[in-house]
Amino acid sequence: MNQLVKTAIAIAIASTTATAQPTKPGTKPALTIEQYEKLVRGLADCKLVGYEIDGKCAGVKALQDAMKETTTPVKDMLGMTSKLGEKLITHASPAVRVKAAHLMSSITGTSGSSQDIVVAAAAKEKDPQVLQAFIRVVWNDGGKNPKVAKFLIDSADHADKDVRTQAVYAISSSWNKDMKGGPEKLAKVATSDKELKVRQAACEYGGKLGNKAILPVIEKFTAKEDKEMYGPCMKGLIQMFFQYPFYVTTSEAAYKLFVKRLAAPHGPDAPPWTVMNEF
């Protein structure tokens, strides 16, 4: 090995050593379930912002600080949080109830038992903001759990418009394509809800299910350039046959209606090309 090669190797090793940052091991003792529960209960005085806990709350900061650099194994944390969520789902504080629901959710899917617990708690819940959080925890589970499906569909009739809006988003989840009554409910909401934004959401997001039940509603609202409903319903129409990048819907009838709408005479209020960016 000549000197030039030796020098190059030495420089590469030095560079790697200088830039590599070793993973910092946990420096705090592992949290016990009792300590973690105390931290969650410490959220009791926090306010809700929409369906989320105010991130500026002192209780949130205390929980975040306690979790930093802890040696608590992830599997242990996941194991204890679900049970804790079940225990605190009926707590007097709205913020704690929201956190409890989140503790029962999982990136791998909320368990069936946790779904049932959230639905049971929702049946007694009076706070619209908490209800929104409950909906978001189980909104991908309506297609496999009839109890969740009923909860989501019933929520679309709630007195609070924000709860109804979250229900629309949930029902239209691609995970709920086979949920009984979902497309029909969205079609009804799109035509009869008293709030324009809820009707718009139902028409736009309802198309994501690719179900023929929503097509007559979309056809009705796109027959003329309605300033309020035309744009959202045209977006819903596109969703029925084109969803990049997975293309989970393939409605030929929706595609033909879309082409028909493009070819139709139009005015200045809502020309069809305003939705072409969906492609």
C-alpha positions, 0 to 999 in steps of 0.5 A: 500500500503506497503512502498516497492510499494510506493518507486517503484512508486516514483522512476518511477515518478521521472524517467519519470519526469527527462527524458521526454522532453516537446515539445518546442512551437514556439517562433518566430512570424508567418511568413507572406506571404510577409516575406516568399516570400522575403526569397524565392526570397533571393535564387536568387544568389544560384547555382544549384547542379544537380537538387537541390539548393546548400545547402551551399548557404546563402539564403538557410540558411536564409530560414532555420533559419527563419522557425525554431521555427516559430508559423506559422501553417502548414496548413497556410504554405501549403496554401500560398506556392502553390500560391507563387510557381505559382507566382515565377515559371518564376522568372529570377533565376534558383534557385528560379524557382526550389524552386517555383516548389517545393512549388507546390508539396505535399506529398499528391500529386501535385494538377492538376492545379499545374501540368499544371503550371509546365508543361507550365513553362517547355515548356519555360524552357531552363536550363536543371537543372531546367527541371530536378527539374520540372520533379521530381515534377510531375513524379508520375502524368503522369498516370492521367494527359495527359499533364504531360504524354506528358511532360515526354515522350517528355523529354526522347528526350531532348538534355541533357542526365541528363534530359533524365535520369530523364524522364526515372525514371519518366516514369517508376514510378509505378504510371505511369503504365497506362500512354499511350505510356510510356512503348513503349517510354522506349523500344525505349530509351533502344535501340536507345539513344546515351548515354549508361547510359540512355539506361541502365536506360531505360532497368532496370527501364522499367521493373518496369512497368511490361508491355509486350512492354519492354520484346522484348528489354530485351529478345534481350539484355539478349540473350547473355552476353553483358557487357554493357546491360546484367546486367541492362536488367536482373534487368529489367526482374526481376522487371517485375515479382518480386518487393519486398515488394508490388509485383505490377508486375506479368508478367508470360512471364518475369518469364519464360524468366528469368528461361530460362536465368538462365539455358542457358550457360554463360561466365565470362562477365555477368553471370546471378547470378550477379542479384540474390541479387535482390531477 
